[in-house]
Structure formats: structure tokens, C-alpha cells
Amino acid sequence: MGINSFPHPAAVQDYITAHEIERRSRLLPANRVKTVFRYGAIAGSRIQTYASLARGMDEARQLIADHEQWGRSFPSGLVILAEELTGGKGRFRRAWHAPVGGIWLTMVFVNNLLPEISRLLPLAAGVACCETAQQFGVPARVKWVNDVHVQGRKVAGILMETLYGSRSGEEYILIGAGLNVNNANFPPELDRLAGSMAGLCGHSLDLGLVATDLLAKFCWNIGLLYLQEELQLAEPDNALPEKEQFLLNRWRALSDSSGRRVMFGYDVQQSPQYEAEVLGLEEDGGLRLRLLEDDVVVTEYGGEIVYLD
């Protein structure tokens, strides 16, 4: 892609105006669509670009430490984009292959959402990545919580980390998202587990355009969280009607987890815990499961699943 091809914040907003508002207006009234994008405009409002980084998360932590030391407010929604990551890590420090040809993004979100809303951020990130893959012709689905895959081949992965400001006490949520776009050559241990958007749709893609679309999708889905908070605060004593659970409904529509037979574990590769059937997604983002051993129904809020069927 080259650093000069990375999107600028103004280009993301232009893309939203030219494409996303019309797309979203097919689902929601135009005035509500504009409200959502106004809420979500923090996502990518600042973008820092690098030819190469060890880890985007480490760079984000250093930026936060600098702002804390200087006593400055951190610009929520700041995005770090790198052409490649040389030391990328996923959950449980698993290696993440992040060469030139993919999109390697870290967003710093200064959390001012209600706790019950901010718990949905992992779902919002997964929806954004899945929507971008589908936008470019890749028949991707979301596996709880937010793995984006095509028939078991992982196309995008998301890692969330939280830290607190040493001086400000602010809660910072780091959202790391990696999309395999034109990077089609994977190391042997990942060759059967990973897939690229280009390989799945049959042609190379404009990385700058894909990155712009992804940031626009982040704007929308983070904006939906603020809209949900607004609606809940307006009716604090009432449960939000299902028709107004916009993000959750979108996740459900994109996911292929419901009804599947799975293995669950907090680190399912190293320490699988039990087999279960996925019953669905709770309103607070938890995964409702029926244990196959004894039919007990449980809800999990952390961990991961592997499909067995």
C-alpha cells in the first residue's frame, strides 16, 4: 500500500458521505443515520502511519504514556496503521502473521460509555471487519466473539486490551484489528487456518480503499454503541426493544455461531473446557450455551469457541 496510500481522516469522512450514508439509510431513517455517524466520528479522527512496527499495541501504549506524562488529554479514536508488524501477537501471545499486504490497525478508545455498553465493543469491532470483508465480495461470517472467517479460514482477527492512565485514571481500550487482504502466503502452521480477502474473491484489492472502508465501518458501529446508550438513558427503567438493538442484531445477522456444536475454553487451544451447543447471544453480549454433557445452560462473557461440526 505504501504510507502515502494510507487514508487521511478527511478521506474517511468523504467516503462516508459518498457511500456509507446511502447504504445505512436503507436500514434506518436518514436523520438517525447522520446521528450515528456523528457519534462515531471519533474513530479515525486522527491517523498515524508507519512503514513497520513491532506491535501496534506497544506503540499505542507509548503514545498514551507520553500524553499522561505531559498531562494532555488523549484524542479518543486515534488510529495507528502500519504496513507490517514484525512482532504481532494475538490472544494468549499467539503469533500473528502481519506482513506487507494486509491492514494492521490499532485504535485507542478513551472509554466514556456506560459499562454495559462498552462491553459490546468487541462485537462492534468484529462487525466492522466482517462488513468490510463482505463489502469487497468475501463471504465472511463472525464467530463469537469477533473472529472473521470464511468456512473456518480466518480472514480477520481482533485483540482488545485495557489499561488505565497513570495520572488521569482514564480507561483506555486498545482495539487491534488485522485483515488479511493481499497477503496470501502464510507460514506452514497457518496455511490451512488463514485466508486472504484477495485469495477468496479472486483478485487483488486496493489496500487504501479497503482501509478507508474499514474505518468508515468502525465509525458506524462505534456510533451505534453511543446511539444505544442514548436510547437506554432515555428509558432507564425499560429494556431496550429488540428492534432497537441495532448492533446486536447486526452481529446476529453476520454470525454463524448460533446452533453450532462447539468446544469452549478461555484458551481453547491449550485448555479446552467443555463441549456445548450455541443457543444465541444475550443482550449484554454474552454467549448462551447448552452443555452437551448435562444440558445445563450457561452464559459466557470471556473465552473463545472452536466449531466442532
N, C-alpha and C positions, 0 to 999 in steps of 0.2 A: 504494500500500500504506500509506504513512504510517509514520513511525518507530514509532508506538505499536503497529503491527501486525507489526513485526519479531519473530521468535521469540526467546524467552529460553532459556538453557541448560536450565532445568528443563523447559520445554515440549518441547524436543527429546528429552530422556530419557523423558518421559511418552509421547511419540509412539512411541518405540522399544518401550517396554513394551506399549503398547496394540496396535501394529500390526506392527512390524518383526520382533520375536522370533518371532511366529507364522509370518510369511512365510518367514523364513530357516530355521525348524525343519522346513519341508517338504524342505529340501535337506541339512541337517546335523543331527546329534544335538543335543538341547536344551542339554546341558552345554557342547558346543563353541560353539554359537551365543552363549551368555552370555559365554564366554571372549573371543570375537571382539569383542563389544560392549564388554567391559571394557577390552580393549586399545585400542579405537578411541575411547573416551570423551573423549579429549583434544580431538577435533575439535568445535569449537563450545563448549568448556567455558567460554569467555569470548567474549562478542559485543559489539562496539562498533558503534553505528549512527549514520548520518549522513544528513541530507536530501540533501546534494550534496557530491561530492568531485571534484577534477580526475582523480586516479587513485588507486585503492585501493592499488596497489603503492607509490606515493610515501608515502602515509600509513603503510603498514606499515614502510617503511624509516625513517621518522622515529621511530616507536614503538621500533623496535629500537635506533636511535641513542641515544634517551633512556635506555633500560634499560642500554645499555652504559656510558653516561656515569655513571649512578648506581651502576653495579656490581651491578645486580639481575638475577636470573635471569628470562628471558623465559618467559611462560606458553605453552608449545607448544600449538598448536591454536587460538590466538586467531583470531577471525573478525571481519573488517570488512565490514559490509553498508551499502551506500549506495543511496538511491532513484534516484540518477542519477550518471553520471560525465560530466564536461564535457570531459575530455581523455583519454578511454580509448584505449589502444594495444594492438594485438595483436603477433604476431610481426613482426620487422623494422620495428617502429614503424608498422605499418599502422594506420590509424584504426579504432577500434572504436565503433560507434554504440551508446550506452548511455543512453537516455532513461528517464524515469519509465515504469514498466510492466514492466520487466524485473527480474531478480535479478542484482546486481553484487556479487560476493563476492571477498574476498581472505583467504586463510588463511595464517598463519605457522606453519610446521612446523619445530621445532628438531630437526634430524636426529640421531637416535641409532640408526638402523638400520644394518645391515651394508651396505657399498656395493652389493653385488649385489641387495639387497632394495630399497634406496632408489631404484635405477634404475627400479623399477616404479611409482613414484609417479605419473608422468604417465598410465599406464594406469589406475591406481586412480581418478584424478580423472575421466577420460573415462567409465569405467564408472558412477561415481556420477551424473554428469549424464545419461547415457543412461537409466539406470534410473529416474530421476525423470521424465524426459520420457515414458517408457513407462507409468509409474505413472498418469499423467493422460491416457492414451489416445492419445499421439502415437507413431506407428510409427517411432521413431528408431533409427538404427544408428550405429556408431562407425567412422570412417575413421582409419586409423593416422596419428598416434599417438592422438589423442584428440578429433578434431573430431566433433561430434554433428550428424547431418544427417538429413533426410528427402528422399530422391531428389535429392540434390545441394543442397538448400536448408539452409544452416547454421542450426541451432537453438541450439547452444551452442558456445562457444569457450573454450579453456583456455590460459593462458600461465604458464610456470614460470620463475622467476628464482632465482638462488642468490647469497648473499653471506655473508661471514664477519664475526663480531663483532670490532670493533677492539680490544677489551680481552680478551674472553673466548675468542676464537678459535672460538666456536661456529659451526657451519654452519647457516644459516637458509635454508629453501626456501620461497619465496613461491608460493602457488598462487592464481592469479587465474582465476575462473570466471564467465562471463557467460551467462545464459539469457534468450533472447527469450521472454517469457511473454505478456503482454498488449500489448506494444509492437508494433503491426502496421504502422506507417508507417515505411518505410525510405527513406534518401536514394536518388536515382536509380542511383548506382553499385552499390548493394547490393540493389536491388529484386528482381532475378532470382537473387540468390545467397543471400539470407537468408530465413528463415521464422520465424514465431512459433508457440508452442505453442497459443495461443488460435485463431489462424487455421487451424491444421492439425486441431484437434479440434472446431472449430465453435462454441466458446463461451468467454467469459472465465473466468479461473481466479482462485481465492483466492490472492493472492501470498504471504500469510503462511503458508498451508498448504503451498504449493509450496516455499518456503524451508525450512520445518521438515522436509519430506520430504527435501530435498536434503542438509541437514546430517545427518540420520539415515543417508542413503546414504553420506555421507563417513565417518561413524563406522564403518559396516560394512566398507567397502572398505579404509580405513586399518588397521582391526583385522585384516583378512585378511593384510596385509603382516607384522604382528607375529606372527600365527599361523604364517605360512610361515617366518619367521626361527626361531621356536621349534622347528618340525619339522626344519629343516635343522641346527640346532645339536645336536639330539638324535641325528642320524645324519650327522655331518660328513663321513664318507668315502663316503657313498652319495648318488646323485642322488635328488632328491625324486620319488616316483612321480607319474605324470601325474594320477592320481585325486586327489592332494593338492595339485595346483597350482590352488587354488581361484580365485584372482584371474585367472590367465592363462586358465583355462578359461571363466570368465565373460566376459572380454574377447572371446575367440574366438567365443563364442555370440552376442554382441551386434554383432560387426563384420561388415561386408560387403566387406572388403578382399581376402580370400583369393580367388585365381583371377582377380582383375581385371587388366586391362591399364592401366598407369599411366605417368605421367611423374614421374620423381623429380628432386629438386633440394634443396639446402639452403635456397634461396629460390626455390622452383619457379616463382613468378610472374615473377621478373626474370631468373633464371638456370637454366632447365631443363637437366638434365644428360643423362638417357638415358630411353628407354622400356623397360619391363620388365613381366613378369607376376609378381604377388604369389603366392609359394608358401606363405607362412604366417608365424606368429610363433614366434620362438625362445624358449627357456625364460628367457633373460635380457632379454626384451623387444625384441630386435632384429627387424627385418623382413627376412625372407628373400625375395630377388628373383632372377628369371631374366632376364638381359638379352636383349632381343629381337634385338639386333644379332648376338650370337655365342653365345648360350645359356650364357654364364658365370653361375654362381650366386654371389651376394654377399649379405652381411648388412649392413644399415644401422642405425645407432643414433641418428642425428640426421637432420634434414631433414624433408621432407614430400612427400606424393604428391598428384597430381591424377588422377582417373579419366578414362580416355580412351574407354572402351567404354560 
